[in-house]
């Protein structure tokens, strides 16, 4: 197990490995979709469908916050 000061890598952290596999396989698609939505929604509100038992806006905000934190830690 890695020490708390040792950087996380795909070799010592399974969650990072899984995230990187997901990102390398689908990340460019997600990034392209988001970029397109940003361009097409300029000056417009976005309405997303409700999904029972989930708060999609809160999930997107949480993803934003977590990704921002991760980006700050990438060396």
C-alpha positions as CSV (number, residue, x, y, z in Angstrom):
1,X,0.0,0.0,0.0
2,X,1.3,3.5,-0.9
3,X,2.3,5.9,1.9
4,X,0.1,9.0,2.3
5,X,2.9,11.2,0.8
6,X,3.5,9.0,-2.3
7,X,1.7,10.2,-5.4
8,X,-1.2,8.1,-6.7
9,X,-0.5,6.3,-9.9
10,X,-2.3,3.7,-11.9
11,X,0.2,1.2,-10.4
12,X,-0.7,1.8,-6.8
13,X,-4.4,3.0,-6.9
14,X,-7.2,0.9,-8.4
15,X,-9.7,3.8,-8.5
16,X,-7.2,5.9,-10.5
17,X,-6.6,3.0,-12.9
18,X,-10.4,2.6,-13.4
19,X,-10.9,6.3,-13.9
20,X,-8.1,6.5,-16.4
21,X,-9.5,3.5,-18.3
22,X,-12.9,5.1,-18.4
23,X,-11.4,8.4,-19.5
24,X,-9.2,7.0,-22.2
25,X,-12.1,5.0,-23.6
26,X,-14.9,7.5,-23.3
27,X,-13.4,10.8,-22.1
28,X,-13.0,12.3,-25.6
29,X,-16.6,11.6,-26.4
30,X,-17.7,13.2,-23.1
31,X,-15.5,16.2,-23.7
32,X,-16.7,16.6,-27.2
33,X,-20.4,16.5,-26.1
34,X,-19.8,19.0,-23.3
35,X,-17.9,21.4,-25.6
36,X,-20.7,21.2,-28.2
37,X,-23.3,21.9,-25.5
38,X,-21.4,24.9,-24.2
39,X,-21.3,26.4,-27.7
40,X,-24.9,25.6,-28.5
41,X,-26.3,26.8,-25.2
42,X,-24.6,30.2,-25.1
43,X,-27.1,32.7,-23.8
44,X,-29.7,30.0,-23.2
45,X,-30.9,28.1,-20.2
46,X,-30.6,24.3,-20.2
47,X,-33.4,22.0,-19.0
48,X,-32.6,18.4,-18.2
49,X,-35.1,15.7,-17.6
50,X,-35.8,14.6,-14.1
51,X,-34.7,11.1,-13.1
52,X,-36.4,9.6,-10.1
53,X,-34.2,9.4,-7.1
54,X,-31.4,11.5,-8.6
55,X,-30.6,15.2,-8.6
56,X,-28.7,15.5,-11.9
57,X,-27.7,19.1,-11.4
58,X,-26.3,18.3,-8.0
59,X,-24.4,15.4,-9.5
60,X,-22.9,17.6,-12.2
61,X,-21.9,20.2,-9.6
62,X,-20.2,17.5,-7.5
63,X,-18.4,16.2,-10.6
64,X,-17.2,19.7,-11.4
65,X,-15.9,20.2,-7.9
66,X,-14.2,16.8,-7.8
67,X,-12.6,17.2,-11.2
68,X,-11.4,20.7,-10.3
69,X,-9.7,19.2,-7.2
70,X,-8.1,16.4,-9.2
71,X,-6.8,18.8,-11.8
72,X,-5.1,20.8,-9.1
73,X,-3.3,17.7,-7.9
74,X,-2.1,16.4,-11.3
75,X,1.7,16.9,-11.7
